[in-house]
């Protein structure tokens, strides 16, 4: 019978303080105490999972009992070291407080602890997850911590310091274990892969290190999970762990930036068919948004805070597609969806609803959506275009976005990207085949008509309709079924769009920036023209002008603002 396989994280668990990675501020102090004999009777190790708390506790238990310590490290060869490694020394006891958290367990420990050790110098109790002890158990433990026998040592470990009573904390030497840097974890994974004969690529090593989130044990376990691949590269890691992959998450964010809900849902459908975990997918998307937000807020200092899953150039390209409020709103919606996934019997629907809300901010009625829309309009006003301030032209803004996402935007049969969004060309015709509309000349006249199909009356048009027979409100209702929800909502906002029927035809005023870019597109104007003709019973000429901020405020009454529940009057 062959030898039983041992998990890599157990096989490569450090045996001495010198082998512990990334916690030199702790191991150096413990070595010094062992070498000098100035040991405490109680230690408290604090830190996230997989950072070395229990490992250092076992090494310390060996070091204080080692017959021939070497510079504070256990020798690993004497009878005490071998016995503790094999679990044969009954005076070194490891207790899981999660399953032994009652007062009767601690009382039994107290009764046993008073006896001198049988085979080693000190009796050591390692209590893992000590925060799980009950209040009565903590009180029972407190008594023996106050007056411990000479031969007794306690090593407590916890991931939640706030749950440990202050009376316990004050009687222990506390050591805080850090999250390990990705470089430290990656170097250890490379060493283990070399020892095991794995073909681990540098990219895969770095990816595993990032996924471990500062925990060495998690990283080694993930490497063990991927070890079945002939070559452990980034693709093998994403396949083995059920991850979405950075490129496809980038495509998803590009679709959200372009308000392309169809593409976003198509990308998610592919990931769902591939068996990707919905929660992991949303978590990766939120992490990407976080990186983009940090780089936007602190372009220089944020480089050390990034997850490392994307290059700085790619993140800068994404930062040109969103305002900060839009990123904050998107992250809030993702966090809400992640919370809903925990008890949701239909995770696919929850993710799809989240993606639709991200792609169509106008479909949601909430304060985060209103803030995001306002930030977009403010950025457009500041830059004089439909992009956030600082965004580059189409060619530059798309640098770093996965090529597959850009191809999807240009794929035949899909709607062209919205004007003012990355990927759109000013004046590019829509799917309806209308000719490109020219912008109004830069002059004081903000109501100059669009030339060509937008401004000139249609050939053969009958007499112009009388203003009393038509209204902007009736036209808006007709447009409800002809426009996407996000664009239609602009029509209902008097600060963004208004219209008037005159003897010459329909004249529309649009707010400069986002509203003008969305509603002033040729294909949208064709829909206005069709709806107006339906109301009038005859072709109607359509002209478009821009309203500036002063005009909007001057021409809108305070009563029109009362429709917004976020606006309060005092």
LOBARO-407897 format. One line per field, with one value per residue (C-alpha): residue in three letters; x, y, z. Coordinates in steps of 0.5 Angstrom, whole numbers. Example, Ala and Ser with C-alpha at 12.3 -4.5 7.8 and 13.67 -1.06 7.14 Angstrom:
<kollums>
residuo = ALA/SER;
u = 25/27;
v = -9/-2;
w = 16/14;
</kollums>
This chain:
<kollums>
residuo = UNK/UNK/UNK/UNK/UNK/UNK/UNK/UNK/UNK/UNK/UNK/UNK/UNK/UNK/UNK/UNK/UNK/UNK/UNK/UNK/UNK/UNK/UNK/UNK/UNK/UNK/UNK/UNK/UNK/UNK/UNK/UNK/UNK/UNK/UNK/UNK/UNK/UNK/UNK/UNK/UNK/UNK/UNK/UNK/UNK/UNK/UNK/UNK/UNK/UNK/UNK/UNK/UNK/UNK/UNK/UNK/UNK/UNK/UNK/UNK/UNK/UNK/UNK/UNK/UNK/UNK/UNK/UNK/UNK/UNK/UNK/UNK/UNK/UNK/UNK/UNK/UNK/UNK/UNK/UNK/UNK/UNK/UNK/UNK/UNK/UNK/UNK/UNK/UNK/UNK/UNK/UNK/UNK/UNK/UNK/UNK/UNK/UNK/UNK/UNK/UNK/UNK/UNK/UNK/UNK/UNK/UNK/UNK/UNK/UNK/UNK/UNK/UNK/UNK/UNK/UNK/UNK/UNK/UNK/UNK/UNK/UNK/UNK/UNK/UNK/UNK/UNK/UNK/UNK/UNK/UNK/UNK/UNK/UNK/UNK/UNK/UNK/UNK/UNK/UNK/UNK/UNK/UNK/UNK/UNK/UNK/UNK/UNK/UNK/UNK/UNK/UNK/UNK/UNK/UNK/UNK/UNK/UNK/UNK/UNK/UNK/UNK/UNK/UNK/UNK/UNK/UNK/UNK/UNK/UNK/UNK/UNK/UNK/UNK/UNK/UNK/UNK/UNK/UNK/UNK/UNK/UNK/UNK/UNK/UNK/UNK/UNK/UNK/UNK/UNK/UNK/UNK/UNK/UNK/UNK/UNK/UNK/UNK/UNK/UNK/UNK/UNK/UNK/UNK/UNK/UNK/UNK/UNK/UNK/UNK/UNK/UNK/UNK/UNK/UNK/UNK/UNK/UNK/UNK/UNK/UNK/UNK/UNK/UNK/UNK/UNK/UNK/UNK/UNK/UNK/UNK/UNK/UNK/UNK/UNK/UNK/UNK/UNK/UNK/UNK/UNK/UNK/UNK/UNK/UNK/UNK/UNK/UNK/UNK/UNK/UNK/UNK/UNK/UNK/UNK/UNK/UNK/UNK/UNK/UNK/UNK/UNK/UNK/UNK/UNK/UNK/UNK/UNK/UNK/UNK/UNK/UNK/UNK/UNK/UNK/UNK/UNK/UNK/UNK/UNK/UNK/UNK/UNK/UNK/UNK/UNK/UNK/UNK/UNK/UNK/UNK/UNK/UNK/UNK/UNK/UNK/UNK/UNK/UNK/UNK/UNK/UNK/UNK/UNK/UNK/UNK/UNK/UNK/UNK/UNK/UNK/UNK/UNK/UNK/UNK/UNK/UNK/UNK/UNK/UNK/UNK/UNK/UNK/UNK/UNK/UNK/UNK/UNK/UNK/UNK/UNK/UNK/UNK/UNK/UNK/UNK/UNK/UNK/UNK/UNK/UNK/UNK/UNK/UNK/UNK/UNK/UNK/UNK/UNK/UNK/UNK/UNK/UNK/UNK/UNK/UNK/UNK/UNK/UNK/UNK/UNK/UNK/UNK/UNK/UNK/UNK/UNK/UNK/UNK/UNK/UNK/UNK/UNK/UNK/UNK/UNK/UNK/UNK/UNK/UNK/UNK/UNK/UNK/UNK/UNK/UNK/UNK/UNK/UNK/UNK/UNK/UNK/UNK/UNK/UNK/UNK/UNK/UNK/UNK/UNK/UNK/UNK/UNK/UNK/UNK/UNK/UNK/UNK/UNK/UNK/UNK/UNK/UNK/UNK/UNK/UNK/UNK/UNK/UNK/UNK/UNK/UNK/UNK/UNK/UNK/UNK/UNK/UNK/UNK/UNK/UNK/UNK/UNK/UNK/UNK/UNK/UNK/UNK/UNK/UNK/UNK/UNK/UNK/UNK/UNK/UNK/UNK/UNK/UNK/UNK/UNK/UNK/UNK/UNK/UNK/UNK/UNK/UNK/UNK/UNK/UNK/UNK/UNK/UNK/UNK/UNK/UNK/UNK/UNK/UNK/UNK/UNK/UNK/UNK/UNK/UNK/UNK/UNK/UNK/UNK/UNK/UNK/UNK/UNK/UNK/UNK/UNK/UNK/UNK/UNK/UNK/UNK/UNK/UNK/UNK/UNK/UNK/UNK/UNK/UNK/UNK/UNK/UNK/UNK/UNK/UNK/UNK/UNK/UNK/UNK/UNK/UNK/UNK/UNK/UNK/UNK/UNK/UNK/UNK/UNK/UNK/UNK/UNK/UNK/UNK/UNK/UNK/UNK/UNK/UNK/UNK/UNK/UNK/UNK/UNK/UNK/UNK/UNK/UNK/UNK/UNK/UNK/UNK/UNK/UNK/UNK/UNK/UNK/UNK/UNK/UNK/UNK/UNK/UNK/UNK/UNK/UNK/UNK/UNK/UNK/UNK/UNK/UNK/UNK/UNK/UNK/UNK/UNK/UNK/UNK;
u = 0/3/4/-2/-2/-1/-3/2/0/2/8/11/9/15/19/23/22/27/23/17/16/14/13/20/18/15/20/26/23/21/28/31/26/28/35/35/30/26/19/12/7/2/2/-4/-3/-7/-8/-12/-13/-7/-1/2/-1/-2/5/9/5/8/15/15/12/18/23/22/22/28/34/39/36/40/40/32/30/28/34/28/33/32/27/23/22/21/16/12/12/9/4/7/8/2/4/4/-4/-7/-15/-20/-24/-29/-31/-29/-32/-36/-34/-33/-28/-23/-25/-22/-16/-15/-15/-10/-5/-3/1/8/10/12/17/19/21/14/7/4/-3/-5/-12/-14/-20/-20/-25/-30/-30/-36/-36/-36/-30/-26/-28/-25/-19/-17/-16/-10/-7/-7/-3/0/5/12/12/6/5/-1/-1/-8/-9/-15/-18/-22/-19/-25/-28/-23/-24/-20/-18/-15/-11/-8/-5/-2/4/0/3/0/1/1/-2/3/6/4/12/13/7/9/17/14/10/16/20/14/13/21/21/15/16/11/11/9/9/11/4/0/4/3/-5/-5/-1/-6/-12/-10/-11/-5/-5/0/-4/-9/-4/-1/-8/-10/-3/-5/-12/-9/-3/-7/-5/1/3/0/-1/-6/-11/-10/-11/-18/-21/-19/-22/-28/-26/-28/-21/-19/-20/-27/-29/-25/-30/-36/-34/-33/-40/-43/-39/-42/-49/-49/-54/-55/-47/-46/-52/-49/-42/-45/-49/-42/-39/-45/-45/-37/-39/-36/-39/-43/-41/-34/-35/-39/-33/-28/-32/-32/-25/-24/-28/-24/-18/-20/-23/-17/-13/-18/-17/-10/-6/1/0/-5/-1/1/-6/-8/-10/-5/-10/-9/-4/-4/-5/-11/-14/-13/-16/-22/-22/-23/-30/-33/-34/-32/-40/-41/-36/-39/-46/-44/-40/-46/-50/-45/-45/-52/-53/-47/-51/-58/-54/-53/-60/-63/-65/-64/-57/-57/-63/-60/-53/-57/-61/-55/-52/-58/-58/-51/-52/-58/-58/-64/-68/-67/-70/-65/-60/-54/-57/-59/-52/-48/-53/-51/-44/-44/-47/-42/-37/-40/-41/-33/-30/-35/-37/-40/-34/-32/-27/-20/-22/-19/-22/-24/-18/-14/-20/-20/-13/-12/-19/-19/-19/-25/-29/-28/-30/-36/-38/-37/-40/-45/-52/-51/-53/-47/-45/-48/-46/-42/-40/-33/-33/-38/-36/-39/-45/-44/-51/-55/-58/-64/-59/-61/-55/-50/-53/-49/-48/-50/-45/-42/-45/-50/-56/-57/-63/-60/-63/-60/-59/-61/-66/-66/-67/-71/-78/-79/-81/-88/-90/-97/-99/-95/-100/-103/-99/-106/-107/-100/-96/-90/-93/-97/-90/-87/-92/-91/-83/-84/-84/-79/-73/-69/-71/-65/-65/-73/-72/-68/-74/-78/-73/-75/-67/-65/-70/-76/-80/-85/-89/-89/-92/-85/-85/-83/-77/-73/-68/-63/-58/-51/-47/-50/-57/-55/-51/-56/-63/-59/-57/-60/-63/-67/-69/-72/-76/-78/-80/-84/-88/-89/-92/-97/-99/-100/-103/-97/-90/-87/-80/-76/-70/-66/-62/-58/-60/-55/-55/-58/-63/-65/-66/-69/-75/-76/-81/-80/-86/-83/-77/-82/-83/-76/-76/-69/-70/-73/-76/-75;
v = 0/7/12/17/23/29/36/41/46/41/38/45/48/51/47/53/61/62/58/63/68/75/75/77/82/77/71/75/77/70/67/73/71/63/65/69/65/71/68/70/65/67/70/72/71/76/76/73/66/63/68/63/64/56/55/60/57/50/52/56/50/46/52/52/45/44/40/44/50/54/61/61/56/49/44/39/33/32/27/33/36/30/28/34/34/27/29/24/29/29/36/40/40/44/46/48/53/53/46/46/53/51/53/45/44/50/47/41/44/48/42/38/44/44/38/38/36/29/29/36/42/46/44/48/50/52/55/56/61/63/68/63/61/63/68/63/60/66/68/61/62/68/65/61/66/71/66/61/55/56/50/53/57/59/61/64/65/69/72/77/81/85/79/77/81/86/82/77/82/85/79/76/79/81/79/82/78/81/80/77/81/78/78/73/69/68/66/61/58/58/54/49/48/47/42/38/38/43/47/53/60/67/69/64/64/72/70/65/70/75/70/68/75/75/68/63/57/59/60/53/50/53/51/44/45/47/41/37/41/39/46/51/57/63/59/53/57/60/54/50/55/57/64/69/71/78/79/77/82/87/86/86/93/96/94/97/103/103/102/96/91/86/85/85/79/76/76/73/68/65/65/62/56/55/54/61/62/68/71/70/74/80/80/81/86/90/89/92/98/99/99/104/108/108/110/116/119/118/117/116/113/108/104/100/99/96/88/87/84/89/94/101/103/99/102/109/107/105/111/115/112/113/119/117/117/112/108/108/107/101/98/99/96/90/89/89/84/80/80/78/72/69/67/67/61/64/67/68/72/76/77/79/84/87/88/91/96/98/98/102/107/111/104/105/110/112/117/113/113/121/122/118/122/129/127/125/132/136/132/133/141/141/138/140/133/127/124/125/131/128/123/122/122/115/112/114/112/105/103/97/95/88/87/82/88/93/88/86/94/94/87/87/87/90/97/102/105/111/118/121/114/111/108/113/117/124/124/117/114/109/103/106/109/116/121/124/130/136/140/147/152/155/161/165/162/155/153/153/147/141/140/135/130/133/141/141/140/133/133/133/135/138/144/145/142/148/148/147/140/138/138/135/131/127/126/124/119/116/116/111/105/107/109/105/106/110/115/116/118/124/126/126/131/138/140/136/136/140/141/145/145/151/153/151/144/141/144/141/144/139/140/141/134/127/129/132/126/121/125/128/122/121/115/118/124/119/117/124/125/119/120/127/125/120/125/131/126/129/129/134/138/137/142/141/146/147/150/152/152/159/158/151/155/161/157/152/153/151/147/142/141/138/132/129/126/128/135/138/145/149;
w = 0/-2/3/5/1/6/4/2/7/13/9/8/15/18/24/26/27/21/17/18/12/13/21/23/27/32/31/32/39/41/39/43/49/48/48/54/58/59/58/59/62/57/50/45/38/33/26/20/18/15/17/22/29/30/27/31/38/36/35/41/45/42/43/51/52/47/50/45/42/37/37/40/35/37/34/32/33/41/44/46/39/36/41/40/32/33/38/43/49/53/56/50/49/43/44/39/43/38/40/47/50/56/63/65/59/62/69/67/64/71/75/70/69/77/76/74/66/66/60/58/62/61/60/54/53/46/45/38/37/44/42/42/49/53/59/64/61/60/68/69/65/68/75/73/68/75/79/74/76/74/70/66/59/55/48/46/38/35/29/33/38/40/43/48/55/57/63/59/54/60/63/56/51/45/38/32/25/19/12/8/2/-5/-6/0/-2/-9/-7/-2/-8/-13/-7/-6/-13/-15/-9/-12/-19/-21/-27/-24/-29/-25/-27/-24/-18/-17/-19/-13/-8/-10/-9/-2/1/5/8/7/8/3/-2/-1/-1/-8/-11/-8/-12/-18/-18/-23/-29/-33/-33/-28/-31/-30/-35/-31/-24/-27/-29/-23/-18/-22/-23/-28/-31/-31/-38/-38/-32/-36/-42/-37/-34/-41/-42/-36/-38/-45/-42/-46/-42/-47/-48/-40/-40/-45/-42/-35/-39/-42/-35/-32/-37/-35/-28/-25/-18/-18/-12/-14/-20/-17/-12/-18/-21/-15/-14/-21/-19/-13/-16/-21/-16/-12/-18/-19/-12/-11/-18/-15/-8/-10/-13/-7/-5/-12/-12/-18/-22/-27/-30/-28/-36/-36/-30/-32/-38/-34/-30/-36/-37/-30/-25/-18/-16/-21/-18/-11/-14/-17/-11/-7/-12/-12/-5/-4/-9/-5/1/-3/-6/1/2/-5/-8/-15/-15/-23/-23/-17/-21/-28/-24/-21/-28/-31/-25/-27/-34/-34/-28/-30/-28/-21/-17/-11/-8/-11/-18/-17/-15/-20/-26/-23/-23/-30/-32/-28/-31/-38/-36/-34/-40/-45/-47/-45/-42/-35/-34/-36/-40/-47/-54/-56/-58/-52/-47/-50/-48/-44/-45/-47/-55/-54/-51/-56/-62/-58/-59/-66/-68/-73/-71/-65/-63/-64/-57/-55/-57/-51/-49/-50/-57/-60/-66/-66/-71/-73/-76/-72/-74/-77/-83/-82/-84/-79/-76/-76/-69/-68/-70/-64/-63/-59/-62/-58/-62/-69/-72/-74/-82/-86/-84/-77/-79/-85/-86/-90/-97/-99/-91/-90/-87/-80/-74/-70/-63/-59/-62/-60/-53/-51/-45/-50/-54/-48/-47/-54/-53/-47/-51/-56/-52/-47/-40/-38/-44/-43/-36/-39/-42/-36/-32/-34/-33/-38/-44/-46/-52/-56/-62/-66/-73/-76/-73/-66/-63/-57/-52/-49/-43/-46/-45/-43/-45/-51/-53/-52/-54/-60/-64/-71/-69/-63/-67/-72/-67/-65/-72/-72/-66/-67/-74/-71/-66/-72/-77/-82/-82/-77/-78/-72/-69/-63/-59/-53/-46/-42/-34/-34/-38/-35/-28/-31/-35/-30/-24/-17/-18/-23/-18/-13/-16/-14/-7/-6/-6/0/1/8;
</kollums>
